[in-house]
Amino acid sequence: MPFETHNNFQLSRKGGVGYLESTVLGEYDFIVHAFLTRQGGAGDKRPVNLSFGNPPGESKETITRNWKLLSSAFDIPVENFFTVDQVHGGEILIIDDDPDAVAGKGEKLPFDGIITAMPNIAIGIKTADCVPLFLIDPVKRIIGAVHAGWKGTACSIALRAIDLFERRYRSDLKDISVVIGPAIGPCCYEVDRRVLKSMKDLPGRDLYFTKGDGEGTWMLDLDAANKYQLVKRGIPSGNIYSANLCTSCHRDTFFSHRGEGGGTGRQLNFIMLR
């Protein structure tokens, strides 16, 4: 399904890699970023192409080829990309030293967010419906990448990242910008009572839940839920930019776990300080 991008976002292509970029972040010459699409890449199974996760039938060799393609397109060495083992929680990893030392010897990294002030480390979050958020303090030159599904949103992972910006790096809230990439929209994200109850203590719940068509179901707006939390925390609303693109509605461009009944790929969303 074709779509028009928001004023602050545009679809681009570089070296065979399709991606969405924020024109706001593009104003900073010390930031490289991209919300990748599924378009391009070396998929074994069409239309699974530029995947960075392993759907059924997709080989590890294909994923490796996609990393190399991405590396070449953005002129970033493969070893400079850094991702974590996302677990749909609220823990955030801070990288303020050698990333190899942080990762250890192949140990699992059960986090859903990454923050760093180190240059030349492309921190990445993989998504296929969940909300990818980039946080930037251009004054202190701090960046963060956060993965917020409904569980991460329920435990306010975006606010945990903001707290770390403040406490560890002494960021001023008015200097922090948040850019939200493509995620499943309230048009397609039907959830049950368990999800509704998980957010019972969050403010403004009626603003991002609407009644679903089925008995005991609701439509959840994850994008709005994260925005509301951020504004309540003190991030100026004018500093929050959203792509407003539903991954399930646009499955020709983005992977969608819900829209494709599971078993799909993962798009990478990365940001780096030069």
C-alpha positions in Angstrom: 0.0 0.0 0.0 1.6 3.3 -1.0 1.9 6.1 1.5 3.0 9.6 1.9 5.8 10.3 4.5 5.4 12.9 7.2 6.9 16.3 6.7 9.8 15.5 9.0 10.6 12.1 7.3 11.5 10.9 3.9 12.1 7.6 2.2 15.6 7.2 0.8 17.7 4.6 -0.8 21.5 4.1 -0.6 23.5 1.3 -2.1 20.5 -1.0 -2.5 19.3 -0.3 1.1 15.8 1.3 1.5 15.3 3.4 4.7 13.3 6.1 6.3 15.2 9.1 7.6 14.3 12.0 9.8 15.0 15.4 8.2 15.3 16.8 11.7 18.2 14.5 12.6 19.6 15.1 9.1 20.3 18.7 10.2 23.0 17.4 12.5 26.2 16.6 10.6 27.5 14.5 13.5 24.6 12.0 13.5 24.1 9.1 11.1 20.7 7.3 11.4 18.2 5.2 9.5 14.9 3.4 10.1 15.5 0.6 7.6 12.7 -0.9 5.5 12.5 -4.5 4.2 13.3 -3.2 0.7 16.6 -4.3 -0.8 18.9 -6.9 0.7 19.7 -10.5 -0.1 16.6 -12.5 1.0 16.3 -16.2 0.1 12.5 -15.9 0.3 10.6 -13.0 -1.3 9.3 -10.6 0.0 11.6 -11.2 3.0 14.6 -9.2 1.8 16.5 -6.8 4.1 16.0 -8.8 7.2 18.2 -8.7 10.3 16.3 -11.4 12.1 15.8 -15.0 11.2 12.3 -15.8 9.9 11.5 -19.4 9.0 13.5 -20.4 5.9 15.9 -17.4 6.0 19.5 -18.5 6.4 22.1 -17.0 8.6 24.2 -16.5 5.5 21.5 -14.2 4.2 21.5 -12.1 7.4 25.3 -11.9 7.1 25.0 -10.7 3.5 22.5 -8.0 4.6 24.9 -6.8 7.3 27.6 -6.5 4.7 25.3 -4.7 2.3 24.3 -2.2 5.1 27.9 -1.7 6.0 28.9 -0.9 2.4 25.9 1.4 1.9 26.6 3.6 4.9 30.4 3.1 5.0 30.3 1.8 8.6 32.3 -1.3 9.4 30.1 -4.3 10.3 31.9 -4.6 13.6 30.9 -1.0 14.5 27.2 -2.0 14.6 26.0 -2.9 18.1 22.7 -4.6 19.0 21.3 -6.3 22.0 19.2 -9.4 22.7 15.8 -7.8 23.1 13.6 -9.4 25.7 10.6 -7.0 25.8 11.6 -5.6 29.1 12.8 -2.2 30.5 16.5 -2.6 30.9 18.9 -0.2 29.1 22.6 -0.8 28.3 25.0 2.1 28.6 28.1 1.9 26.5 30.8 4.2 27.8 33.8 2.0 27.1 35.0 -0.6 24.6 31.8 -2.3 23.1 33.7 -5.6 22.9 34.3 -5.5 26.6 30.6 -4.7 27.2 29.5 -7.7 25.1 31.9 -10.1 26.8 32.7 -13.4 25.1 29.5 -14.0 23.2 27.3 -13.5 26.3 23.6 -12.6 25.9 22.7 -9.0 26.4 19.1 -8.9 27.7 18.3 -5.3 27.1 15.8 -3.3 25.1 17.6 0.0 24.9 21.1 1.3 24.4 22.7 4.7 25.3 26.1 6.0 24.4 28.2 9.1 24.1 30.9 7.2 22.1 31.4 8.1 18.5 31.5 5.5 15.6 29.2 3.0 17.4 26.0 2.4 15.5 23.6 1.3 18.1 20.6 -0.6 16.7 17.2 -1.9 17.6 15.3 -4.5 15.6 11.6 -4.2 15.1 8.6 -5.7 13.3 5.7 -3.8 14.8 7.2 -2.5 18.1 8.1 1.1 18.5 11.7 2.2 17.7 12.7 5.4 19.4 15.9 7.5 18.9 16.8 9.9 21.7 19.3 12.7 21.1 20.8 15.4 23.2 22.8 17.4 20.6 24.2 19.6 23.3 25.9 16.9 25.3 26.1 14.6 22.2 24.3 11.7 23.7 22.2 9.2 21.7 19.9 6.4 22.6 18.0 3.7 20.8 14.9 2.1 22.5 12.7 -0.8 21.6 9.2 -0.4 23.1 6.6 -3.1 22.6 3.5 -3.1 24.8 5.6 -4.6 27.7 8.3 -2.0 27.3 5.7 0.7 27.1 4.0 -0.6 30.2 7.2 -0.4 32.2 8.0 3.1 30.7 11.3 2.2 29.0 11.4 5.5 27.2 11.3 7.3 30.5 14.0 5.1 31.9 16.2 6.3 29.1 15.3 9.9 29.8 16.2 9.4 33.4 19.6 8.0 32.4 20.2 11.0 30.1 19.5 13.3 33.1 21.3 11.4 35.9 24.4 10.1 34.1 25.0 12.8 31.5 23.3 15.9 33.1 21.1 16.4 30.0 18.5 19.2 30.1 15.1 18.0 29.2 14.5 20.9 26.8 17.6 19.8 24.8 16.4 16.2 24.2 14.7 15.3 21.0 12.9 12.0 20.4 12.3 10.5 17.0 9.8 7.7 16.6 10.0 5.3 13.7 7.4 3.1 12.0 5.4 0.8 14.3 2.0 -0.9 14.3 -0.8 1.6 14.5 -4.1 1.7 16.4 -5.8 0.8 13.2 -4.3 -2.7 13.4 -3.1 -3.4 16.9 -5.9 -5.2 18.7 -5.0 -6.3 22.3 -6.7 -8.2 25.1 -7.5 -7.4 28.7 -4.0 -8.5 29.9 -2.4 -5.7 27.9 -5.0 -3.2 29.1 -4.4 -4.2 32.7 -0.6 -3.9 32.3 -1.0 -0.2 31.8 -3.6 0.5 34.5 -1.1 2.6 36.5 0.0 4.7 33.5 -1.5 8.2 33.1 -3.7 9.0 30.1 -4.7 5.5 29.4 -7.9 6.5 27.8 -6.0 8.5 25.2 -4.3 5.5 23.7 -6.8 2.7 24.2 -10.1 2.5 22.3 -12.6 -0.3 22.3 -12.0 -3.1 19.8 -14.5 -4.9 17.6 -14.3 -8.1 19.6 -15.5 -8.8 23.1 -12.8 -8.0 25.6 -10.5 -6.4 23.0 -9.0 -2.9 22.6 -7.1 -1.1 20.0 -3.7 0.2 21.4 -1.8 3.2 20.0 1.7 2.5 21.1 3.1 5.6 19.5 0.6 7.8 21.4 1.3 6.0 24.7 5.0 6.7 24.4 4.5 10.3 23.4 2.2 10.9 26.3 4.7 9.5 28.8 7.5 11.6 27.3 5.5 14.8 27.5 4.3 14.2 31.0 8.0 13.6 32.0 8.9 17.0 30.6 10.1 16.5 27.0 8.6 19.4 25.0 6.0 18.2 22.6 7.7 20.1 19.8 10.8 17.9 20.4 9.0 14.7 19.6 8.8 13.6 15.9 6.8 10.6 14.7 6.8 8.9 11.4 3.1 7.9 11.9 3.5 4.9 9.7 1.7 1.6 10.5 4.0 -1.4 9.8 1.0 -3.7 9.4 -0.7 -1.4 6.9 2.5 -1.1 4.8 3.8 -4.7 4.7 5.3 -4.1 1.3 7.7 -1.6 2.9 8.1 -2.9 6.5 8.1 -6.2 8.4 5.0 -6.7 10.6 4.8 -9.6 13.0 1.1 -9.0 13.6 0.2 -8.4 10.0 2.1 -11.4 8.7 1.0 -13.8 11.4 4.5 -14.1 12.9 7.4 -15.7 11.1 8.6 -12.5 9.5 11.9 -10.7 9.4 13.1 -7.8 11.4 14.1 -4.3 10.2 17.1 -2.6 11.8 16.9 0.9 13.2 20.2 2.5 14.0 21.8 5.7 15.1 25.4 6.7 15.4 27.6 9.7 16.5 30.3 10.5 14.0 
